[in-house]
Amino acid sequence: VTCAVGPNILKFIAPVIGKAIDKRTAPKPLAVIACENAIGATDTLAAFIKDSKNTPQDRLASINDRACFANSAIDRIVPGQDPNAGLNVKIESFYEWVVDKTPFAEHGHPDISAIKWVDDLNPYIERKLFTVNTGHAAAAYYGHARGKHTIHDALSDSEINKIVHECLAETSHLIVKKHGISTDEQKAYVDKIVKRISNPYLEDVVERVGRAPLRKLSRKERFVGPASQLAESGDKVDALLGAIEQAFGFVDVEGDDESAELSKILKSTEAKEVVGKVCGLEDSHPLFSKIVPIVEKVQSNKGLK
C-alpha cells in the first residue's frame, strides 16, 4: 500500500487501511509506504492506523505480523493540473524514491525496481527536503511577494535566483557537514534541482507551491528544520531567515486555509508566542530570538498588529 495524498490527509485514509490490515491472513506482512513531502510520513500514518478508533487494541501486539511500515523519501514534482484532467496527471520525468529497508529484515522487502532500498534513510530525507523543498518554497514565497506567476517566472528574476541559491548554500553547508556528502556532489545536486524547478513547461504557480505555510514553517520542515540545526552550531542562517520572513508574509491567499489561519494567528498573538506555536521553538533555542523580530516586522508591515 502506497499513498501520495498530502500529510494532512493521512488521518482520513488510515481507517480503511487499518481495516484491511486487520483482516489480512497472508503469511507475508503488507508493506505500507507513505510517499509524502514530510519527514516520517509513514510513522505518522502508522500512528493513525494504530489508533483505537482504527485498530482493535487487542490486535495491536500482533499488527507487525500483518503489516510492515517503512518511511520513504520521494522526489517528483507534480505541478498544478489542467481543469477536468481527471486521472491524467501531468508530472516531470525525473523521480527519486528511496525507502528504508530495515522494517523488512525478517520477511524481505517488496520487489519494486523503482525503489532504492537503504539502511539509513535520514541523509536522503534531509538532502531532498532541505534542497528541493527549501529551494522550491523559497522561490514561491519570494515570487508571490514580487508578483510572479510561476516558479519559472520567479527564478528568471536574477535577484530571486540569487536569494534561492544563498538559501541552498546554507542548507548545503549543513548537509555536507552532517551527512558526509562531498561539496562537489551537493553542488551538482543543487544545480540539478534549480534547473528542474525552473522548468517552464511545469507551469508551476507560486501560490500552489507556497500553500500550507503553517506546515512549511513548522519545526522539522524545510526552513526552520535546517536553520535550527545551523543555529545550534553557530553557522550562518541569514538567507533562510529571509525565506522565513517571506513565508510568514504568505497570508490570506485565496483557496489556502492555512494562509488564512496564519493571518489570524499573526493578528491575535504576540510575536514570541507565534514563534513557539508556529515554528515549535523554545525561547532558549538560538534561532528563537532571530525569528521573533521577523514576525514583529511582518505583523507591522502587513498591518496585522
Phi, psi and chi 1 to 4 in degrees:
 res  aa     phi    psi   chi1   chi2   chi3   chi4
   1 VAL       -  121.8  173.8      -      -      -
   2 THR  -123.3  157.6   64.4      -      -      -
   3 CYS  -149.2  150.3   63.5      -      -      -
   4 ALA  -143.7   75.2      -      -      -      -
   5 VAL  -114.3   -7.7  -64.9      -      -      -
   6 GLY   102.1  135.9      -      -      -      -
   7 PRO   -55.8  -33.2  -24.4   34.0      -      -
   8 ASN   -77.0   -8.4  -65.3  -26.3      -      -
   9 ILE   -99.1   -9.8  -53.7  -60.6      -      -
  10 LEU   -56.1  -38.7  -66.5  173.7      -      -
  11 LYS   -64.1  -23.8   61.0 -174.3  174.5 -176.4
  12 PHE   -83.3  -25.3  -61.3  112.9      -      -
  13 ILE   -94.4  -12.0   65.8  172.1      -      -
  14 ALA   -60.2  -40.5      -      -      -      -
  15 PRO   -58.5  -46.0  -26.9   36.2      -      -
  16 VAL   -70.0  -35.4   68.0      -      -      -
  17 ILE   -66.9  -40.5  -61.3  173.9      -      -
  18 GLY   -60.3  -41.5      -      -      -      -
  19 LYS   -64.8  -40.8  -71.4  176.4 -178.2  176.6
  20 ALA   -64.6  -42.7      -      -      -      -
  21 ILE   -63.0  -42.7  -68.6  171.1      -      -
  22 ASP   -64.1  -28.2 -165.9   53.4      -      -
  23 LYS   -90.6   -3.9  -68.2 -176.7  179.3  -63.2
  24 ARG   -68.8  134.2 -172.4  171.3  177.1   83.0
  25 THR  -122.4   -6.0   58.0      -      -      -
  26 ALA   -61.8  148.0      -      -      -      -
  27 PRO   -67.9  -27.3   22.3  -33.1      -      -
  28 LYS   -96.5  131.2 -170.7  170.7 -176.4  177.8
  29 PRO   -62.0  150.5  -20.1   31.5      -      -
  30 LEU   -72.3  133.9  179.3   69.9      -      -
  31 ALA   -84.8  128.2      -      -      -      -
  32 VAL  -121.0  118.6  179.9      -      -      -
  33 ILE  -133.8  115.2  -54.3  169.2      -      -
  34 ALA   -89.3  124.1      -      -      -      -
  35 CYS  -106.6   78.8  -54.4      -      -      -
  36 GLU  -125.1  159.6  -51.9  -68.8   -9.9      -
  37 ASN   -81.4   64.9  -87.8  -27.4      -      -
  38 ALA  -159.0  145.3      -      -      -      -
  39 ILE   -73.3  131.9  -66.9  174.9      -      -
  40 GLY    66.0   35.3      -      -      -      -
  41 ALA   -63.5  -36.3      -      -      -      -
  42 THR   -68.6  -35.6  -55.5      -      -      -
  43 ASP   -60.4  -40.7  -70.1  -19.3      -      -
  44 THR   -63.5  -46.5  -58.7      -      -      -
  45 LEU   -62.0  -43.2  175.5   59.2      -      -
  46 ALA   -60.7  -38.9      -      -      -      -
  47 ALA   -63.1  -40.9      -      -      -      -
  48 PHE   -65.3  -42.0  -72.5  128.1      -      -
  49 ILE   -62.8  -39.3  -70.2  170.7      -      -
  50 LYS   -81.1   -5.0  -66.2  174.6 -177.4  178.8
  51 ASP   -60.1  146.9 -174.0  -82.9      -      -
  52 SER   -60.8  -21.3   59.2      -      -      -
  53 LYS   -73.2  -21.9  -63.8 -169.1  -64.1  -70.0
  54 ASN  -114.0  -21.4  -60.1  -39.3      -      -
  55 THR  -137.6  126.3  -61.7      -      -      -
  56 PRO   -55.9  134.0  -24.0   33.8      -      -
  57 GLN   -63.1  -26.2  -66.1  -56.3  -75.4      -
  58 ASP   -76.9   -3.0   61.4  -11.6      -      -
  59 ARG  -105.4   -6.2  -60.4  -81.7  -77.1  166.5
  60 LEU   -65.0  -39.0  -83.0 -177.9      -      -
  61 ALA   -60.0  -26.9      -      -      -      -
  62 SER  -110.0   10.5   61.3      -      -      -
  63 ILE   -63.5  -30.7 -165.8  170.8      -      -
  64 ASN   -70.4  -12.7  -69.5  -22.8      -      -
  65 ASP   -76.0  -19.9  -64.7  -27.4      -      -
  66 ARG  -109.9  -16.8  -63.6 -177.8  -64.4  -80.1
  67 ALA  -151.7  143.0      -      -      -      -
  68 CYS  -115.9  129.2  -76.1      -      -      -
  69 PHE  -107.0  120.3  -60.1   93.0      -      -
  70 ALA  -127.0  128.3      -      -      -      -
  71 ASN   -73.2  157.4  -73.9  -50.7      -      -
  72 SER  -141.8  161.5   73.3      -      -      -
  73 ALA  -120.4  120.7      -      -      -      -
  74 ILE  -120.4  149.4   52.5   98.8      -      -
  75 ASP  -146.6  103.4 -177.6    5.5      -      -
  76 ARG  -161.6  127.0 -168.8  169.5 -143.6  171.6
  77 ILE   -82.8  125.4  -63.6  172.1      -      -
  78 VAL  -117.4   99.9 -177.3      -      -      -
  79 PRO   -75.2 -179.1   31.1  -36.4      -      -
  80 GLY   -60.2  144.2      -      -      -      -
  81 GLN   -99.5  157.6  -56.4  -61.8  -54.0      -
  82 ASP   -66.3  147.0  -62.4  -32.4      -      -
  83 PRO   -58.0  140.2  -22.7   32.7      -      -
  84 ASN    62.3   24.5  -55.3  -46.0      -      -
  85 ALA   -72.8  -20.8      -      -      -      -
  86 GLY    63.5 -131.3      -      -      -      -
  87 LEU   -88.0    3.5  -65.5  177.4      -      -
  88 ASN   -83.7   78.9 -173.5   19.2      -      -
  89 VAL   -86.4  132.8  179.1      -      -      -
  90 LYS   -90.4  125.4  177.0  170.2   59.3  178.6
  91 ILE  -138.0  164.9   58.5  175.5      -      -
  92 GLU   -80.1  160.5   65.6  168.0  -20.9      -
  93 SER   -76.0  -30.3   58.3      -      -      -
  94 PHE   -69.5  143.9  174.8   89.8      -      -
  95 TYR  -155.4  155.7   74.3   89.4      -      -
  96 GLU  -139.9  130.3 -176.3  176.0   63.3      -
  97 TRP  -134.7  106.4 -171.5   10.2      -      -
  98 VAL  -116.4  131.5 -173.0      -      -      -
  99 VAL  -131.0  140.7 -179.9      -      -      -
 100 ASP   -69.2  120.9  180.0    7.4      -      -
 101 LYS   -91.7   -7.9   69.3  179.3 -178.8 -177.3
 102 THR   -63.4  -32.8   57.6      -      -      -
 103 PRO   -64.8  -15.5  -23.1   35.1      -      -
 104 PHE  -100.3   14.2  -56.5  101.1      -      -
 105 ALA   -54.9  -39.7      -      -      -      -
 106 GLU   -76.7  -41.0 -177.9  179.4  -12.4      -
 107 HIS  -106.8  -11.1  -61.7  -82.8      -      -
 108 GLY    86.0  144.8      -      -      -      -
 109 HIS   -81.8  160.2   59.3   68.8      -      -
 110 PRO   -60.4  150.7  -20.2   31.2      -      -
 111 ASP   -88.8   87.5 -176.0   15.5      -      -
 112 ILE  -123.9  109.5  -57.5  173.8      -      -
 113 SER   -65.8  -25.5   60.0      -      -      -
 114 ALA   -74.3  -15.9      -      -      -      -
 115 ILE   -90.3  137.4  -67.4  177.8      -      -
 116 LYS   -97.8  114.0  179.1  174.7 -177.8  176.8
 117 TRP   -90.4  130.0  -60.8   96.1      -      -
 118 VAL  -134.5  158.4  -60.8      -      -      -
 119 ASP   -84.9  -27.1  -68.7  -49.6      -      -
 120 ASP  -130.3  108.5 -177.2    6.1      -      -
 121 LEU   -83.6  -23.9 -168.6   60.0      -      -
 122 ASN   -55.5  -44.9 -163.1   49.9      -      -
 123 PRO   -58.8  -37.6  -23.5   34.1      -      -
 124 TYR   -71.7  -39.1  -63.7   91.3      -      -
 125 ILE   -63.5  -49.5  -71.7  177.7      -      -
 126 GLU   -70.4  -37.6  -70.2 -154.9  -25.9      -
 127 ARG   -61.4  -43.7 -174.9 -175.2   69.4  161.7
 128 LYS   -69.8  -51.0 -173.4  -95.5  177.1  178.7
 129 LEU   -62.6  -41.5 -175.7   63.8      -      -
 130 PHE   -88.3    1.8  -61.3  164.4      -      -
 131 THR  -117.6  -65.3  -53.3      -      -      -
 132 VAL   -62.1  -55.7 -177.9      -      -      -
 133 ASN   -71.2  -37.9  -62.8   95.9      -      -
 134 THR   -63.0  -48.4  -59.4      -      -      -
 135 GLY   -64.8  -43.6      -      -      -      -
 136 HIS   -61.0  -49.0 -147.1 -168.0      -      -
 137 ALA   -69.6  -38.8      -      -      -      -
 138 ALA   -60.6  -44.4      -      -      -      -
 139 ALA   -61.6  -39.1      -      -      -      -
 140 ALA   -66.3  -47.0      -      -      -      -
 141 TYR   -70.7  -41.6  -68.8  131.0      -      -
 142 TYR   -66.8  -38.7  -85.6  100.8      -      -
 143 GLY   -63.3  -43.8      -      -      -      -
 144 HIS   -61.0  -44.5  173.7   75.6      -      -
 145 ALA   -62.9  -27.0      -      -      -      -
 146 ARG  -108.1   16.7  -59.2 -174.3 -174.7 -164.7
 147 GLY    74.9   23.2      -      -      -      -
 148 LYS   -82.4  150.9  -52.4  -62.0 -177.4 -177.8
 149 HIS   -90.6  -48.0  179.5   58.5      -      -
 150 THR  -121.2  168.0   66.1      -      -      -
 151 ILE   -62.7  -38.1  -63.0  -61.2      -      -
 152 HIS   -58.7  -44.3  169.6   72.7      -      -
 153 ASP   -61.8  -43.1  -63.8  -25.4      -      -
 154 ALA   -62.7  -47.0      -      -      -      -
 155 LEU   -77.5  -10.8  -72.1  170.6      -      -
 156 SER   -78.0  -15.2  -65.3      -      -      -
 157 ASP   -80.0  117.6 -178.7  -52.2      -      -
 158 SER   -60.5  -33.7   59.2      -      -      -
 159 GLU   -70.7  -44.8 -172.8  173.3   -5.7      -
 160 ILE   -64.3  -41.9  -64.4  177.3      -      -
 161 ASN   -57.7  -43.5 -168.3  -65.0      -      -
 162 LYS   -64.1  -42.1 -179.3  173.9  179.9  -73.0
 163 ILE   -63.8  -43.1  -69.7  168.3      -      -
 164 VAL   -61.8  -42.9  169.8      -      -      -
 165 HIS   -63.3  -35.1  -86.4   93.9      -      -
 166 GLU   -67.0  -39.3  -71.8  170.3  -10.9      -
 167 CYS   -60.3  -44.0  -72.1      -      -      -
 168 LEU   -75.0  -21.7  -62.5 -176.5      -      -
 169 ALA   -67.1  -38.9      -      -      -      -
 170 GLU   -68.4  -46.2  -69.6  177.2   -2.1      -
 171 THR   -67.9  -33.2   59.8      -      -      -
 172 SER   -63.7  -38.3  -69.6      -      -      -
 173 HIS   -58.1  -42.9  177.2   70.4      -      -
 174 LEU   -65.1  -47.4  172.8   65.5      -      -
 175 ILE   -62.9  -43.8  -68.9  163.4      -      -
 176 VAL   -64.4  -45.5  167.7      -      -      -
 177 LYS   -69.7  -40.1 -178.1  171.6   68.5  170.9
 178 LYS   -82.2  -38.6 -177.6  175.8  179.9 -180.0
 179 HIS  -111.1    0.8  -62.6  -60.2      -      -
 180 GLY    72.1   17.1      -      -      -      -
 181 ILE   -75.9  138.8  -63.7  170.8      -      -
 182 SER   -69.2  153.3   74.1      -      -      -
 183 THR   -60.4  -41.7  -59.0      -      -      -
 184 ASP   -65.9  -41.0  -71.3  -16.3      -      -
 185 GLU   -64.2  -43.4  179.9 -176.5  -11.8      -
 186 GLN   -67.3  -38.0  177.4   60.8   16.7      -
 187 LYS   -62.8  -42.6 -177.6 -178.0 -177.0  -55.6
 188 ALA   -62.8  -38.2      -      -      -      -
 189 TYR   -65.2  -44.5 -176.7   69.4      -      -
 190 VAL   -60.4  -47.1  166.5      -      -      -
 191 ASP   -60.4  -40.5  -69.0  -16.8      -      -
 192 LYS   -65.0  -41.8  177.9  174.9   70.9  174.6
 193 ILE   -66.6  -45.9  -64.6  -49.6      -      -
 194 VAL   -61.7  -38.9  172.8      -      -      -
 195 LYS   -63.4  -42.1 -177.7  178.2  179.6  179.7
 196 ARG   -62.5  -51.2  -78.4  175.7   54.1 -148.6
 197 ILE   -72.3  -14.2   64.4  177.2      -      -
 198 SER   -83.8   -5.0  -58.9      -      -      -
 199 ASN   -56.1  115.6 -175.3  -12.0      -      -
 200 PRO   -66.8  -24.1   25.0  -34.6      -      -
 201 TYR   -75.0  -15.2  -63.4  105.1      -      -
 202 LEU   -72.5  -25.7  -72.2  173.7      -      -
 203 GLU    48.0   48.8  -61.1  177.1  -16.9      -
 204 ASP   -86.5  107.2 -142.7   -1.6      -      -
 205 VAL   -72.1  137.2  177.0      -      -      -
 206 VAL   -62.2  -34.0  -64.7      -      -      -
 207 GLU   -67.3  -32.3  -74.6   75.7   19.1      -
 208 ARG   -67.6  -45.6 -175.0 -157.3   74.4   80.6
 209 VAL   -68.6  -33.2  178.8      -      -      -
 210 GLY   -85.6   -8.1      -      -      -      -
 211 ARG   -59.2  158.5   67.6 -171.8  175.8 -170.1
 212 ALA    63.4   54.7      -      -      -      -
 213 PRO   -64.8  -28.7   24.9  -35.7      -      -
 214 LEU   -62.9  -43.7  -72.1  174.6      -      -
 215 ARG   -65.4  -42.0  175.1  168.5   62.9   84.4
 216 LYS   -74.0  -15.0  -71.3  167.7 -176.6  171.6
 217 LEU   -97.9    3.8  -79.0  165.4      -      -
 218 SER   -76.8  171.1   62.9      -      -      -
 219 ARG   -56.7  -41.0 -177.5   67.4  171.4   81.3
 220 LYS  -102.8    9.2  -65.6 -178.2  178.6  180.0
 221 GLU   -89.0 -168.5  -94.3  -76.3  -11.8      -
 222 ARG   -65.9  -19.6   60.3 -152.4   69.2 -165.7
 223 PHE  -109.3  -59.0  -63.0  131.0      -      -
 224 VAL   -68.3  -32.4  177.6      -      -      -
 225 GLY   -55.7  -59.9      -      -      -      -
 226 PRO   -69.7  -38.0   22.8  -32.6      -      -
 227 ALA   -63.2  -38.0      -      -      -      -
 228 SER   -65.5  -40.8   62.3      -      -      -
 229 GLN   -67.9  -39.8  -65.5 -177.9   56.3      -
 230 LEU   -66.2  -42.0  -72.1  164.2      -      -
 231 ALA   -63.6  -35.7      -      -      -      -
 232 GLU   -62.8  -28.0  -73.5  166.0    7.6      -
 233 SER  -103.8   11.4   56.1      -      -      -
 234 GLY    75.2   18.7      -      -      -      -
 235 ASP   -88.1  165.6  -71.6  -46.4      -      -
 236 LYS   -68.0  135.6 -176.7  174.8  175.2  -69.5
 237 VAL  -136.1   18.6  -67.2      -      -      -
 238 ASP   -59.1  -45.3  -64.7   -7.1      -      -
 239 ALA   -67.8  -39.7      -      -      -      -
 240 LEU   -65.8  -35.9  -73.3  169.1      -      -
 241 LEU   -63.9  -36.7  -71.8  172.1      -      -
 242 GLY   -62.8  -42.0      -      -      -      -
 243 ALA   -67.2  -37.5      -      -      -      -
 244 ILE   -61.9  -40.2  -72.2  169.6      -      -
 245 GLU   -60.4  -45.1  178.4 -179.6  -24.1      -
 246 GLN   -64.3  -37.0  -60.4  -55.3  -46.9      -
 247 ALA   -66.7  -40.3      -      -      -      -
 248 PHE   -65.1  -25.4  -91.8  111.7      -      -
 249 GLY   -82.7   -2.5      -      -      -      -
 250 PHE   -85.1   73.9 -167.2   78.8      -      -
 251 VAL  -119.2  152.0  -65.3      -      -      -
 252 ASP    53.9   41.0  -64.6  -36.9      -      -
 253 VAL   -85.6  128.9  175.3      -      -      -
 254 GLU   -56.8  131.1 -174.5  177.4   -4.5      -
 255 GLY    83.9    0.8      -      -      -      -
 256 ASP  -117.0  102.0 -176.1   -3.7      -      -
 257 ASP   -61.2  -36.8  -68.2  -17.5      -      -
 258 GLU   -68.5  -34.1  -78.9 -161.7   16.2      -
 259 SER   -68.1  -33.2   75.8      -      -      -
 260 ALA   -69.0  -40.5      -      -      -      -
 261 GLU   -65.8  -39.5 -179.7   61.9   24.2      -
 262 LEU   -61.0  -41.2  175.6   58.6      -      -
 263 SER   -60.0  -43.4  178.0      -      -      -
 264 LYS   -62.6  -42.4  -68.4  178.0 -177.1  177.2
 265 ILE   -62.7  -45.7  -68.2  170.6      -      -
 266 LEU   -65.1  -31.9  -70.2  170.2      -      -
 267 LYS   -75.2  -32.0  -73.0  175.3 -177.1  175.1
 268 SER  -107.1   -3.5   63.4      -      -      -
 269 THR  -129.4  140.0  -48.0      -      -      -
 270 GLU   -68.3  152.4  -66.4  -59.3  -42.3      -
 271 ALA   -55.2  -44.6      -      -      -      -
 272 LYS   -62.1  -39.6  -72.2 -176.8  177.8 -179.8
 273 GLU   -69.2  -35.5 -171.1  178.1  -17.3      -
 274 VAL   -60.0  -46.1  171.3      -      -      -
 275 VAL   -62.2  -41.3  176.9      -      -      -
 276 GLY   -66.6  -43.4      -      -      -      -
 277 LYS   -73.2  -46.9 -178.8  175.2 -176.9  178.1
 278 VAL   -83.8  -45.5  175.0      -      -      -
 279 CYS   -92.9  -12.1  -58.3      -      -      -
 280 GLY    68.6   27.7      -      -      -      -
 281 LEU  -101.9  140.3  -68.2  168.3      -      -
 282 GLU   -80.1  153.5  -49.2   79.3   22.1      -
 283 ASP   -66.8  -14.1   58.1    8.8      -      -
 284 SER   -86.5   -9.2   58.7      -      -      -
 285 HIS   -74.1  140.0 -167.2  -78.6      -      -
 286 PRO   -62.2  -19.9   18.4  -31.0      -      -
 287 LEU   -83.5  -23.8 -171.5   63.1      -      -
 288 PHE   -54.2  -52.6 -175.8   91.2      -      -
 289 SER   -68.0  -17.2   61.5      -      -      -
 290 LYS   -82.5  -28.5  -63.3  178.1 -175.5  -65.8
 291 ILE   -89.1  -28.2  -62.0 -178.0      -      -
 292 VAL   -54.4  -50.8  169.7      -      -      -
 293 PRO   -65.0  -26.8   17.3  -28.9      -      -
 294 ILE   -65.1  -45.0  -74.3  173.3      -      -
 295 VAL   -63.9  -43.2  172.8      -      -      -
 296 GLU   -59.8  -39.8  -68.6  172.9  -22.0      -
 297 LYS   -64.6  -45.7  178.9 -179.3  175.7 -177.5
 298 VAL   -62.8  -43.9  171.3      -      -      -
 299 GLN   -59.3  -39.0  -72.5  174.2  -38.0      -
 300 SER   -72.8  -47.3  175.6      -      -      -
 301 ASN   -66.3  -34.7  -70.9  -12.4      -      -
 302 LYS   -89.0   -0.4  -67.1  -80.0 -174.5  178.6
 303 GLY    65.5   32.2      -      -      -      -
 304 LEU   -94.5   -1.9  -61.8  170.8      -      -
 305 LYS  -136.5      -  -93.8  -67.9  179.1 -177.8
